[in-house]
Amino acid sequence: MRNGIFQLVTGTAVAIALSAAPASAQKKYDTGATDTEIKVGQTNPFSGPASAYATIGKTQAAYIKMINDQGGVNGRKINLIQYDDAYSPPKAVEQVRKLVESDEVLLTFQVLGTPSNAAVQKYLNSKKVPQLFAATGASKFTDPKNFPWTMGFNPNYFVEGRIYGQYIIKNYPNAKVGILYQNDDLGKDYLNGIKAGLGDKAAKMVVAEASYEVSDPTVDSQILKIKDAGADLFFSASTPKQAAQTIKKLGELNWKPVHILDINATSVGAVMKPAGLEYSKGVISVNYGKDPLDPTWKDDAGMKKYFEFMAKYYPDGDKDSSFNSYGYSTTQLLIHVLKACGDNLTRENVMKQATSLKNVQLDLSLPGILVNTTPTDYRVNKQLQMMKFNGERWELFGPILEDTGPAG
């Protein structure tokens, strides 16, 4: 009898062990992931010349707190480790190495800025650590052939520039174009993109180009150079501080060229208000997301979710800031990818899921704009819509534009 019971218990234990085996076998982890935790690393300019972007990192941390409060991702809490890189490439290198080698994160997420991402790209690829949804649109961050572990989130700067060039040809075919650009990959991609959009007319239409360094105190001399060249259409490929300086200077000079501004510098709170709302009126740019200031979305389900999130998890943040809505959207996409990974939390599977997104609709994406990626096309945002600043907020106009040409 005893033997019978023993055999029955043993048999049951074996059966339980066998039934559990496939489930445990399905769990795969790389450094930074366990049954209870997923470590994610990030650097952000919480100080320095691009500190206007710091609120993005704060929104992302708040979104992850919300997810953790809801039970995490597939039962695992996300541990977001953030460091300040002050928009300094050497500091970004130091902090990212610390994230990988000391903190042992599974992946980096939304490292912010073209210079910082460029500085760590080769290192992260050599370590085979995902540089996921990098907060930049420079062409080198959507280059799966050479950098398979790097994936940018922002619209490709070259493609965005090409869209502006095509818009100018169609609407201002006789324009004298002056270009102000940041002297790095961000600015140069825009410069090359707008020229590509202008096509064989570029040489004749572009009458002045002037670059600036991020450390320059002002861009006044560059603006005067462009004005003196006779430009009547001004394209600014810049980040918030210099964009605000430019709008303000143009206003003070009472110079009113057609003014096109890149998507990175369209924050009303960080750019338009400091520059002067009246001076900002008429500036043209593009967008792919819903603007919290636009009353069009006041009854929109996705916008309501965003406002509820801000009220509860980041009450000190500006709910009307496009930087904060950007932080919300990027983190929502990160969570989508981590959920898709299931129990296979390897770095390879993170990239596999991120590069096979199909018709993903984010809460704050414009209607008709979906996220689609493939192993050969890492671009997250390929669709854009033109918009113009009316002195209070941005107003969308025209159709959804999709550029399927080469990314640089």
C-alpha positions as CSV (number, residue, x, y, z in Angstrom):
1,M,0.0,0.0,0.0
2,R,2.8,2.3,1.0
3,N,4.6,1.5,-2.2
4,G,1.5,2.2,-4.1
5,I,1.0,5.6,-2.6
6,F,4.7,6.4,-3.1
7,Q,4.5,5.4,-6.7
8,L,1.3,7.5,-7.2
9,V,2.9,10.5,-5.6
10,T,6.1,10.1,-7.6
11,G,4.2,9.6,-10.7
12,T,2.2,12.7,-10.1
13,A,5.3,14.7,-9.3
14,V,6.9,13.5,-12.6
15,A,3.7,14.4,-14.5
16,I,3.8,17.9,-12.9
17,A,7.4,18.3,-13.7
18,L,6.9,17.2,-17.3
19,S,3.9,19.5,-17.8
20,A,6.0,22.4,-16.4
21,A,9.0,21.7,-18.5
22,P,7.7,23.2,-21.8
23,A,6.6,26.4,-20.0
24,S,10.0,26.9,-18.4
25,A,11.7,25.9,-21.6
26,Q,9.9,28.8,-23.4
27,K,11.4,31.3,-21.0
28,K,14.6,32.8,-22.5
29,Y,16.5,35.6,-20.9
30,D,19.5,37.7,-21.7
31,T,21.3,40.0,-19.2
32,G,18.8,42.5,-17.8
33,A,15.7,40.3,-17.8
34,T,14.4,37.8,-15.2
35,D,11.0,36.4,-14.1
36,T,10.3,39.6,-12.2
37,E,12.2,42.4,-13.9
38,I,13.2,44.0,-17.2
39,K,16.1,46.5,-17.0
40,V,15.9,49.4,-19.5
41,G,18.6,52.1,-19.7
42,Q,18.5,55.7,-21.0
43,T,20.5,58.9,-21.1
44,N,18.7,62.2,-21.5
45,P,19.8,65.9,-21.4
46,F,18.4,66.7,-18.0
47,S,20.9,69.6,-18.0
48,G,22.9,71.4,-20.7
49,P,22.0,73.2,-24.0
50,A,19.2,70.8,-24.9
51,S,17.6,70.5,-21.4
52,A,14.3,71.6,-22.9
53,Y,14.0,67.9,-23.8
54,A,14.4,66.7,-20.2
55,T,10.7,66.6,-19.7
56,I,10.5,63.8,-22.3
57,G,12.5,61.5,-20.0
58,K,10.3,62.5,-17.0
59,T,7.2,61.6,-19.0
60,Q,8.7,58.2,-20.0
61,A,9.6,57.5,-16.3
62,A,6.0,58.4,-15.3
63,Y,4.5,56.1,-18.1
64,I,6.6,53.2,-16.9
65,K,5.5,53.8,-13.3
66,M,1.9,53.6,-14.6
67,I,2.7,50.3,-16.3
68,N,4.3,48.9,-13.2
69,D,1.3,50.0,-11.1
70,Q,-0.8,48.0,-13.5
71,G,1.3,44.9,-12.9
72,G,4.1,45.4,-15.3
73,V,4.6,43.7,-18.7
74,N,3.7,40.0,-18.6
75,G,4.1,40.0,-14.9
76,R,7.5,41.7,-14.9
77,K,8.2,45.2,-13.5
78,I,10.2,47.6,-15.7
79,N,13.3,49.1,-14.0
80,L,14.1,52.3,-16.0
81,I,17.6,53.5,-15.2
82,Q,18.1,57.1,-16.4
83,Y,21.3,59.2,-16.4
84,D,22.0,62.8,-17.4
85,D,24.3,63.1,-20.4
86,A,23.9,67.0,-20.7
87,Y,23.7,66.5,-24.5
88,S,27.5,65.8,-24.4
89,P,28.7,62.9,-26.5
90,P,31.6,62.0,-24.2
91,K,29.3,62.0,-21.2
92,A,26.8,59.9,-23.2
93,V,29.5,57.3,-23.9
94,E,30.5,57.1,-20.2
95,Q,26.8,56.7,-19.1
96,V,25.8,54.2,-21.7
97,R,28.9,52.0,-20.9
98,K,27.8,52.2,-17.3
99,L,24.2,51.1,-18.2
100,V,25.5,48.1,-20.2
101,E,28.5,47.0,-18.1
102,S,27.5,48.0,-14.5
103,D,23.7,48.2,-14.5
104,E,23.5,45.3,-17.1
105,V,20.4,46.6,-18.9
106,L,18.6,44.4,-21.5
107,L,18.4,47.4,-23.9
108,T,18.7,51.1,-24.2
109,F,15.6,53.1,-25.0
110,Q,15.2,56.6,-26.4
111,V,18.8,57.8,-25.8
112,L,18.1,61.4,-26.8
113,G,19.9,63.5,-29.4
114,T,21.8,62.9,-32.6
115,P,25.3,63.6,-31.2
116,S,24.8,61.3,-28.2
117,N,23.4,58.5,-30.3
118,A,26.2,58.8,-32.8
119,A,28.7,58.5,-30.1
120,V,27.4,55.2,-28.7
121,Q,26.1,53.5,-31.8
122,K,29.2,51.5,-32.7
123,Y,29.7,50.5,-29.0
124,L,26.1,49.2,-28.6
125,N,26.2,47.4,-31.9
126,S,29.5,45.7,-31.0
127,K,27.9,44.6,-27.7
128,K,24.7,43.6,-29.5
129,V,22.6,45.7,-27.2
130,P,19.4,47.2,-28.7
131,Q,19.6,50.9,-29.3
132,L,15.9,51.0,-29.4
133,F,13.8,53.9,-30.7
134,A,16.7,56.3,-30.4
135,A,15.4,59.9,-30.1
136,T,16.8,61.1,-33.4
137,G,16.0,60.9,-37.1
138,A,19.4,61.0,-38.6
139,S,19.8,58.5,-41.5
140,K,22.5,56.5,-39.8
141,F,20.0,55.3,-37.2
142,T,17.8,53.6,-39.7
143,D,20.5,51.6,-41.4
144,P,19.9,47.9,-40.6
145,K,22.6,46.7,-43.0
146,N,25.4,48.4,-41.1
147,F,23.8,48.9,-37.6
148,P,21.3,46.1,-37.0
149,W,21.0,46.8,-33.3
150,T,20.1,50.5,-33.8
151,M,16.5,51.7,-34.5
152,G,15.5,55.4,-34.5
153,F,12.0,56.6,-33.6
154,N,11.8,60.0,-35.1
155,P,11.0,60.6,-38.8
156,N,14.1,60.3,-40.9
157,Y,15.6,63.8,-41.1
158,F,16.7,63.3,-44.7
159,V,13.2,62.2,-45.7
160,E,11.6,65.1,-43.8
161,G,13.9,67.5,-45.5
162,R,13.0,66.0,-48.9
163,I,9.3,66.5,-48.1
164,Y,10.0,70.2,-47.4
165,G,11.9,70.5,-50.7
166,Q,9.0,69.0,-52.6
167,Y,6.6,71.3,-50.8
168,I,8.7,74.4,-51.7
169,I,8.9,73.3,-55.4
170,K,5.1,73.0,-55.5
171,N,4.1,76.1,-53.5
172,Y,7.1,78.5,-53.8
173,P,8.8,77.6,-57.1
174,N,10.6,80.9,-57.3
175,A,11.8,81.1,-53.7
176,K,15.3,82.2,-52.7
177,V,16.1,79.6,-50.0
178,G,18.3,80.3,-47.0
179,I,19.2,77.3,-44.7
180,L,20.3,77.4,-41.1
181,Y,21.5,74.1,-39.8
182,Q,23.1,72.5,-36.8
183,N,26.6,71.4,-37.6
184,D,26.1,67.6,-37.0
185,D,24.3,64.7,-38.5
186,L,20.9,66.2,-37.7
187,G,21.6,69.4,-39.6
188,K,23.4,67.8,-42.5
189,D,20.7,65.3,-43.1
190,Y,18.1,68.0,-43.3
191,L,20.4,70.1,-45.6
192,N,20.9,67.1,-48.0
193,G,17.2,66.2,-47.8
194,I,15.8,69.6,-48.7
195,K,18.3,69.8,-51.6
196,A,17.2,66.4,-52.8
197,G,13.6,67.6,-52.6
198,L,14.4,70.7,-54.6
199,G,16.1,68.4,-57.2
200,D,18.0,70.0,-60.1
201,K,16.7,73.4,-59.0
202,A,18.6,73.3,-55.7
203,A,21.7,75.0,-56.9
204,K,19.8,78.0,-58.2
205,M,17.2,78.2,-55.4
206,V,19.5,77.9,-52.3
207,V,21.1,81.3,-52.0
208,A,22.7,80.9,-48.5
209,E,23.7,78.2,-46.0
210,A,24.9,78.8,-42.5
211,S,25.8,76.3,-39.8
212,Y,26.0,76.7,-36.0
213,E,27.5,74.7,-33.2
214,V,25.3,73.6,-30.3
215,S,27.6,75.5,-28.0
216,D,27.2,78.8,-29.8
217,P,25.5,81.4,-27.6
218,T,23.4,82.8,-30.4
219,V,22.7,82.3,-34.1
220,D,22.4,86.0,-34.9
221,S,25.4,86.2,-37.3
222,Q,24.1,83.2,-39.2
223,I,20.7,84.8,-39.6
224,L,22.1,88.1,-40.8
225,K,24.2,86.2,-43.4
226,I,21.1,84.5,-44.7
227,K,19.1,87.7,-44.8
228,D,21.9,89.6,-46.6
229,A,21.9,86.9,-49.3
230,G,18.4,87.9,-50.2
231,A,16.6,84.8,-49.0
232,D,12.8,85.0,-48.9
233,L,12.3,81.5,-47.6
234,F,14.1,80.4,-44.4
235,F,14.5,76.8,-43.4
236,S,15.7,76.2,-39.9
237,A,17.2,72.7,-39.1
238,S,17.7,73.2,-35.4
239,T,16.9,72.1,-31.9
240,P,14.7,74.2,-29.5
241,K,17.1,76.8,-28.1
242,Q,18.3,77.9,-31.5
243,A,14.9,77.6,-33.1
244,A,13.5,80.0,-30.5
245,Q,16.4,82.4,-31.0
246,T,15.8,82.3,-34.7
247,I,12.1,83.1,-34.6
248,K,12.7,85.9,-32.1
249,K,15.5,87.4,-34.2
250,L,13.5,87.3,-37.4
251,G,10.7,89.2,-35.5
252,E,13.1,91.8,-34.1
253,L,14.5,92.4,-37.6
254,N,10.9,92.7,-38.9
255,W,12.0,90.2,-41.6
256,K,9.2,88.0,-42.7
257,P,10.4,85.2,-45.0
258,V,8.4,82.0,-45.4
259,H,9.7,80.1,-42.4
260,I,9.9,76.3,-42.3
261,L,11.0,74.7,-39.1
262,D,12.0,71.0,-38.5
263,I,9.8,68.8,-36.4
264,N,12.3,68.6,-33.4
265,A,11.7,72.3,-32.6
266,T,7.9,72.7,-32.8
267,S,7.1,72.7,-29.0
268,V,4.8,75.6,-28.2
269,G,6.0,75.8,-24.6
270,A,9.8,75.4,-25.3
271,V,10.1,77.3,-28.6
272,M,7.1,79.3,-29.7
273,K,6.3,81.0,-26.4
274,P,9.9,81.9,-25.5
275,A,10.3,83.3,-29.1
276,G,7.1,85.2,-28.9
277,L,3.8,83.9,-30.1
278,E,3.2,86.8,-32.5
279,Y,6.7,86.3,-34.1
280,S,6.0,82.6,-34.4
281,K,2.8,83.0,-36.3
282,G,2.9,81.5,-39.8
283,V,5.8,79.1,-39.2
284,I,5.4,75.8,-41.1
285,S,6.4,72.3,-40.1
286,V,5.1,68.7,-40.1
287,N,3.7,66.3,-37.6
288,Y,2.7,62.7,-37.2
289,G,1.0,63.0,-33.8
290,K,-2.0,64.7,-32.2
291,D,-1.2,68.1,-30.7
292,P,-2.6,68.4,-27.1
293,L,-3.4,72.0,-27.8
294,D,-5.5,71.3,-30.8
295,P,-9.2,71.3,-29.9
296,T,-9.8,68.9,-32.8
297,W,-8.8,66.1,-30.3
298,K,-10.7,67.3,-27.2
299,D,-13.1,64.3,-27.4
300,D,-10.6,61.9,-28.8
301,A,-10.2,58.6,-26.8
302,G,-6.4,58.5,-27.2
303,M,-6.1,62.2,-26.1
304,K,-8.3,61.6,-23.1
305,K,-6.1,58.7,-22.0
306,Y,-3.1,60.9,-22.3
307,F,-4.6,63.7,-20.3
308,E,-5.7,61.3,-17.6
309,F,-2.2,59.9,-17.5
310,M,-0.6,63.3,-17.1
311,A,-3.0,64.3,-14.4
312,K,-2.2,61.2,-12.3
313,Y,1.4,60.4,-13.1
314,Y,3.0,63.7,-14.1
315,P,0.9,66.5,-12.7
316,D,3.8,68.9,-12.6
317,G,4.4,68.4,-16.3
318,D,2.8,70.6,-19.0
319,K,0.0,68.5,-20.5
320,D,-0.1,70.7,-23.5
321,S,3.6,70.1,-24.4
322,S,4.3,68.1,-27.6
323,F,7.5,66.9,-25.8
324,N,5.4,65.2,-23.2
325,S,3.0,63.7,-25.7
326,Y,6.1,62.4,-27.6
327,G,7.4,60.8,-24.4
328,Y,4.0,59.1,-23.9
329,S,3.9,57.7,-27.5
330,T,7.5,56.4,-27.5
331,T,7.0,54.6,-24.2
332,Q,3.7,53.2,-25.4
333,L,5.5,51.7,-28.4
334,L,8.3,50.3,-26.1
335,I,5.6,48.5,-24.0
336,H,4.0,47.1,-27.2
337,V,7.4,45.6,-28.2
338,L,8.1,44.2,-24.7
339,K,4.6,42.6,-24.5
340,A,5.2,41.0,-27.9
341,C,8.4,39.5,-26.6
342,G,6.4,37.4,-24.2
343,D,8.8,35.2,-22.2
344,N,11.5,35.4,-24.8
345,L,13.3,38.4,-23.4
346,T,16.5,38.1,-25.4
347,R,18.1,41.1,-27.1
348,E,17.7,39.3,-30.4
349,N,14.0,38.9,-29.9
350,V,13.6,42.5,-28.8
351,M,14.9,43.6,-32.2
352,K,12.9,40.9,-34.0
353,Q,9.7,42.2,-32.5
354,A,10.6,45.9,-33.0
355,T,11.4,45.3,-36.7
356,S,8.2,43.4,-37.5
357,L,5.5,45.9,-36.3
358,K,2.3,45.7,-38.3
359,N,-0.2,48.6,-38.4
360,V,0.4,49.6,-34.8
361,Q,-2.0,52.5,-33.9
362,L,-0.7,54.6,-31.0
363,D,-3.0,56.6,-28.8
364,L,-1.6,59.9,-30.1
365,S,-0.8,59.1,-33.8
366,L,-2.8,61.1,-36.3
367,P,-5.7,59.2,-37.9
368,G,-4.4,57.2,-40.8
369,I,-0.8,57.1,-39.5
370,L,0.3,53.6,-38.5
371,V,3.6,52.1,-37.4
372,N,5.0,49.5,-39.8
373,T,8.5,48.2,-39.7
374,T,10.4,45.3,-41.4
375,P,13.8,43.8,-41.0
376,T,15.0,45.9,-44.0
377,D,13.1,49.1,-43.1
378,Y,13.6,50.3,-39.6
379,R,11.8,53.6,-40.0
380,V,9.0,53.9,-37.4
381,N,7.5,57.1,-38.7
382,K,7.3,57.4,-42.5
383,Q,4.1,59.4,-42.7
384,L,3.7,63.1,-42.0
385,Q,1.2,65.9,-42.4
386,M,2.0,69.6,-42.9
387,M,1.1,72.1,-40.3
388,K,1.2,75.9,-39.7
389,F,1.4,77.8,-36.4
390,N,-1.6,80.2,-36.0
391,G,-0.2,82.3,-33.2
392,E,-1.6,80.0,-30.5
393,R,-1.3,76.5,-31.8
394,W,-0.5,74.3,-34.8
395,E,-3.1,73.7,-37.4
396,L,-2.8,70.7,-39.7
397,F,-3.3,71.1,-43.5
398,G,-3.1,69.0,-46.6
399,P,-3.0,65.2,-47.0
400,I,-1.0,62.6,-45.2
401,L,2.4,62.5,-46.9
402,E,4.3,59.2,-47.2
403,D,7.8,59.2,-48.5
404,T,8.8,55.6,-49.4
405,G,12.1,56.7,-51.1
406,P,15.5,55.9,-49.8
407,A,16.3,57.1,-46.3
408,G,19.4,59.0,-47.1
